[in-house]
Amino acid sequence: MRIRILEAAKQEFAAHGLAGARVDRIAANAGANKRMLYYHVGNKEDLYLTVLEGAYEKIRSEERELDLEHLDPPEAIERLIDFTWNYFLRNPEFLALLNTENLVKARHLKRSTKVKSMHSPFVEMIRTVVTRGVESGDFRVAVDPVQLYISIAALCFFYLSNSATLSVIFGRDLLKKEARDERLAHMVSLVLAALTGKSTADFGKAAGQGARAPAHQPV
């Protein structure tokens, strides 16, 4: 029952935000009643925070399975970009939850006792990849892993969260498969060029191959 409630709540909050979400709809979609909902997860704000924590836990859990530590550094970074891009494509409700929470300056996330501890191992995983890359001569500089991840996420997030307006402005469907593949290839070449000091053209072929066969295909 708790799992059903949290899934229904995730869809409700993603679609309507915290203010517009209705506990009655969440309970109905979960096949529960309001009293049962309050028993399992507390009030609406507690439920929202639990959903938010669960959303972060899900992406961090899948990132840990990428096995970046055992890949050559450039391949590890490409896999991370590929995963982040396709995760965002497969989980639009995650982007919606982030938008909702940023509108209120992370007011609810600040209450979390779990989120910061989730991110520390992930940051260290990226730091290890970057350090290995510098030691092997693949990367020219040991960039801050937090800055690197924010840049990767931003390249993915802005494109997807603004695809409707950008498609109108530039007169192209940015969510077509060809456009998505082109975007992934561009992001890979851009980030690897920054890390290695090489030209983006040096990564065109590899990035294109990665775009045609991503590790996690979007649904």
N, C-alpha and C positions, 0 to 999 in steps of 0.2 A: 504493500500500500504506500509506503514512504517513497519508493522508487517511482510509482505511478504519479504521485502528487508532485514530486520534483520535476518530472518530465513535463507534466501539464503546466506547471508553474513556469518552467523555462520557456515554453512556447508562448504563454500568455505575456510574460514580461518582455520577451523579444518583440512581440507584435504590438504591445500597447504601452510599454514603459512601466515604471513603478506606479506613477500617478494614475494611469489609465487602466491598469490591471484590476481585475475583479476577482475576489476570493470565491464568489459564487461560481464563476465560470471555471476556475481552477478545480474546485471540488467536483463539479459536474463532469468535467473532462477526465478526471482521475477516477471517477466512479466512487467518490467518497462524499461525506457530508462535512459541513464547516467545522463541527465539533471534532471530528476525526482529524481534519487537517490541522487544527490548532493543537491537538494532542501530539501529533507526529512532528510538527515543525514550528509551532509557535504562531505569532501574528504575521501580518503581511510583510512587514519590514524584515523580520527574522527569516521568513521564507525566501525573500528576495536575496538576502545575504548568503543563505545556504546555496541557492541556485548559482550565484556569482562565484562563490568559492568552488563549487562543483565544476563550473565551466573552466576555471583556471586549472583545477586539478586534472581535468581530462586532457587538456592540451599539453601540460607539463608531463603527464604520464606517457603520452604517445611520443613526445620528444625524447624521453629517456630510452625508448626502444629503437632509436635511429642508429645506435652503435657508432656514433661519430668518432669515438676514441680509437677505433681500429681501422679507420679509413685514412688515406693520404689527405693532408690538410685541405687542398683545393677541392677534392671530391667531397670531403665532409661539409665544407661550406656550401657547395652546390646542393647537397642533399638537404641541408637545413633550409635553404631558400625554397627548394622544391616542396618540402613538407609544409612550410609555413604558408606558401601560396595555396596549395591544394587543401590544406586544413581550413583556411578561411573560405575557400570556395565550397567545401562540403558542409561548413557549419556557419551559415549566415546569421543564425541566432546569436552566435558568440560575438560577432561584430555589433549586432544590435544591442546586446547587453553592455558592451564597452561604451558605445555611444551614450546609452542611458546613464551610466555611472559617471562618465565624464561631464555630462550636463550638470551634475550636482557636485562637481569637484571631488569625486571619490568619497563622498560623505559616508557611505555605507561600508565601502571597502576599508576605510580607516578603522572600523570596528573589528575587522577580522584578526584573529590570532593565528591564522593558518597560512595566509597567502605569502607572506614574506619568506617563510621557511620553505615553501614550495619552490621559490625562484633561486635560492642560493645554489643548490646543486646544478641547476641548469646553467647559471652564469659560469660556474667553475668548469663545466663541460666545454663551453665555448672558449673559455680562457685557455684550457689545455690544448684545444685544437690550434688556436692562434699561436701559442708558445711553440708547439711542435713545428708549425709552419715557418716560424722565424728561425728556429734551430736548423731546420732542413734546408733553408734557403729559398723555400717556396714563397714566403711572405717577406716583405721588406720592413714591416713595422708591426710591433706588438700593440695593436689597437685595443682600446678598452672594450671588453666583451659586452658590457651593457650598451655602449654606444653602437657597437656593431649590430647587436640584435635589434635595437630600436630602429636603426636604419633599414634593416631587412624587413621588419614588420611594417614600417612606414611605407616602403615601396609597394608592398602588397596591399596594405589597408587603404591607403588613399585611393588607389586605382579602383578598388572594389566598392568602397563606400560612396564614391562619387561617379560611378560608372554611368548612371542615368544622365546626369548633367553633362559629363564629358562626352558621352556619345552624341548628344544633341549639338554641343558646341563644335565638335570636330567632324561631325557628319559621318561617323562610322560606328558600327555596333561593337563596342569594346568587350562584350561578353560572348561573342562568337568563339568557337573553338580555335580558329586560326589566330584571332586576336589574343586569346588567352595564352596560346603557345608562344606567340611573338613576345608577349609581355614577360613570360617566364624566362625566355632566352635572354631578353634585354637585362633583366634584373641580375641573372647569374653573371653575365659578362661584365656588367657595371661593377658589381661588388668584387669579383675576382680581379678586375683591373685595378681597383683601388688598393687591394691587399698586396698585389704582386708588383705593381708599378708598370705593368705591361699595358699594351693597347687593348681596348675592348674587342678589336678585330681578332686578337689572338685567341679569344674564347668563343668566337661566333659559332664555329663548327660544333664544339663540345656542348655549348649552351643549347644549340638547336637540337642536338641529339637528346639532351636532358629534357627539353620541352616536349619532344615527341613521345618520350617514354618515361613519364614521371613515376617516382616510387609510389606515389599515392594518387591514383586517378580520382578526379572529382566525380561526384554522382550527379 
